[in-house]
């Protein structure tokens, strides 16, 4: 018998197949999202750069009774993009749900010091992986069952942190892409939305919360609670579900109200925004 009660009983994602990038670290937004989708009945294809971490995530998900396949490598690599969709379609018969969590900052420089290479490479990191994966998934049948996509953005788009100019630009571009894709793909029954985390308790942000388990960071937002990966994953899962069947082209802030506050953002070096936003 499966250890996943929702799979045996159906679940709201029964029969669905999801691809989740950046899903190896624990805690992380990708890992939490893959777990929730799997517990809801979906089969999942997960991705990460780190092979050992990916294998550990695969073992944990499988132990929960979740059908899972893995593809290691950079999410913006064309071969990886193809392999992800192959794993879904060839391994589980279809592709229904896409969660793009990979992005980040390749360097931190203020506007008057940033180089062309750093700016453009960071923007590309945050937009090309989601675009290319959706393109391939659409070619391989994402629209067949009325697909759904969620892109992980960032609350930095509301801020004016000089050191984060490239990252904020990349995520702002991703927001525009999310809305435009929603308009473009709506006629095929595909919904495209985004979730914008604030500072979140993940493996990548550990130095910023480990000392006091996030109490100081949480105290600085209106709801006085530090955002956790599960909080982001809950919003992602909702947007992927039929409960959100009339929602497309929106980016939801999940940050304890941090987007209501002006000012800058404490810089953080990051390579996977899903874990670090």
N, C-alpha and C positions, 0 to 999 in steps of 0.2 A: 504494500500500500504506500502511496505517496505521502511524504511528510508535508506536502502543501495542501491544506484543506480546501483552499479556493479552487485548486485544479480539479480535485475530485468532485467538488460541488458545482463546477462551472466557473464562477467568478466573472467579473465584468469584462475581463480581457481574454476569456476562454476562446481558443482558436486563433488568437492574434499572435503575430510575430513582431518583436521589437528589436531595433538596433540601438544600442546605447554606447556612445563613444566616451572615453575617459572614465572607465568604470572599475578600475582595479583597486584603488586606495580605499582604506577604511579608517576613519569616515571620509566619504566624499559624496558629492551630489550624484555623480554617475552611478556609484555603487548602490546608494540608497534607492535611486530611481529604478535600477534594474531589479533590485530585490522586491520592491513594491509591485512592479509590473508582473514579475514572476509569481508572486503570492496571489495576484489577481487573476492568474490563469494563463498569462502569456508565456510563450517561449522567447528567450532572449539571446541575442548575439552581442557580446561585449567586446570592447576594444581598449587597449592601452599600449604604451610603449614598452613598459617593463614586463618581460615575459614571466618572471617568477611571481610578480604581484598578480598578473593576469591568471596564472594557474591557480594561485591561492583563492582568488575570487571565484573562479570556476568551480573549485572544489566546494567552497562554502555554499554557493547557489545550488549546486547539484545535491548537496546534503539536505537542502530544504525541499527537494523534490521538483526543482525548477529545471526544465529542459534548457540547456545552455550550450552555446558554442563560443569560441574565442577567436579573435584575429588580432595578432600583435603588430605594432608598428605605428608610425605617425598617421594621424587621421587625415592629413592633407596629401598623403602619398597616393597617387592614382591607383597603384596596385593594391593598396590597402582598402581604398574605397570600393574597388571592384570585388575584392575578397569578402568584405563585409556583406555586400548584397548577395554575393554567391552563397555565403554561409546561411543567410536567411532563406533564400529561394530554393537552393539545392538541398539544404539541410532540413528545413521545416516547411517548405512548400509555398512560401509567400512572404511578402513584407508589408506590414501595415502601419508601423509606428517608428518614428525616427526621433531620437533625442541627441542633439548636438551639444556636448558639454565642453569640447576641447577648444582652447584659445589661450590667451595669456599675454604677457609682456616680455619682449626680448631684451629690454633694457629700459632704464629710467633716466630721462634727461629732461630738463626744462625746455620750453619752447625755443629759447635763443641759443641752445647748445645742441639740440637734437640733430642727428644726421639724417639725410634723405633715406639711407639704407635702413636705419633703425625704425624710422617712422613707417615707411612703406612695408617693411617686413612684418612689423607688428600688426598693422592693419590687415595684411594678407593672412596672417596666422588666424586672426579672429573671424574672417569671413569666408575664406576659400574652402576650408574643410566642410562647413555646413552646406555651402552652395553645391559643391561637387557631389556630396553624398545624396542630397535630395535629387539632383539631376539623375544620378545613376539609379536611385530607387524608383523614380518615376518611369524611367525607361524599362524597368523590370517589373512594373505592375503595382506600384504604390497606390495608384488610383483605383485599382480593381475593386477594393472593398471600402472605398472612402477613407483614404489614409489620413494620418495626423502627424504633424511635426512640431516639436518644441525646441527652440534654440535658447541656450543659456546666455543671457546678456549680463549686465552688471550695473549696479547702482552708481558706478563711477560716471555714468553719463549725466547724472544730476549734479556732479561736483566740478570744481575747477582746480584740481590739484595739479600744479605745474609739472611735477615729476611724472605724472601719469597721463600726459597729453596723448601719447601714441596709443595707449590702451583704451582710453576714453574714446578716442577717434575710431578705433577699431570696433568697439562695442556700439557706438552710435551708428556706424555703418551697418552693423549686423541688425540693429533695430529697423533701419530703413529697408534692408533686404527682407526681413521678416514680414513687414507690412506689404511690400511689393510682391513677394512670393504668394502671400495670402490672396491678393487680388488676382494674380496670374493663374493660380492653381485652383481657385474656388470653383470654377466651372467644371473641373474634373472631380469635384467632391472632396478635395484635399484641403484640410485646415492647417494653417501655419500660425503659430503663436510663439511668444517668448516669455521667459521668466527672468527677472533681474534681481539677483541676490544682493544683499548688502554683505558686510563682513560676516562670514559664516564659519562655523566650527567644523573645519575639515583638516585633513592631514597637512595640506599645503600651508595653512594659516596657523599651524600649531604654535610657532613662536609668539604669536600675538595673543593667545588665549591660555596657554598651558599653565602659566604661573598661578592663575586664580580661577581656572576653569571658565574663563570668559565673563566673570562677574563685572570687571571694570568695563569691558567693551559693551556688555549688555546695558550697563547703567547709563550709557551715553545715547541711547535711542529712546524715542517716546514711550514704547511699550516696556522699557526697562528689562528686556530679556534678550540674551544672546541668541542669534539665529543659528539653528542647527541644520545639518544636511537634510534631515527628514522633513523639515519645514519647507525647503525648496522642492524636494521630491513630491510632497503632497500636492503642491500647486501644479507641478509637471504632470502628475498622474491625472489630476482633475482635467487639465486641458486636453489630454489625450483621450479621455473617456467620452462616452456618449452623453454624459451629463453636460458636456460643453459643446454639444453638436451645433449650436448656433453662434459659437464664439470663434472668430478668426481675425488675424491681423492685430492682436493686442499684445502688449508686453506688460506683464504684471510684476509690480515691485513686491518682493517678499523680504522685508528688511527691518521689521519692527517699527516702521515709520521713519527710518533714517532719511528717506527721500524727501521728507517734509522739512528737513533741516538744510540750510545752505552751507557754504564753506567748502573746504578741501577734504582730501582723503589721505589717511596715512599711507605712504608708499609701501608697497610690498612687491618683492621680486616674485614672479610667478611664471610657470610654464604651462599650467592647465587651469584655465579660468574656472572651470566647473568646481574645482577643489578650492579655489582661492578667492573667488569674488565675494 
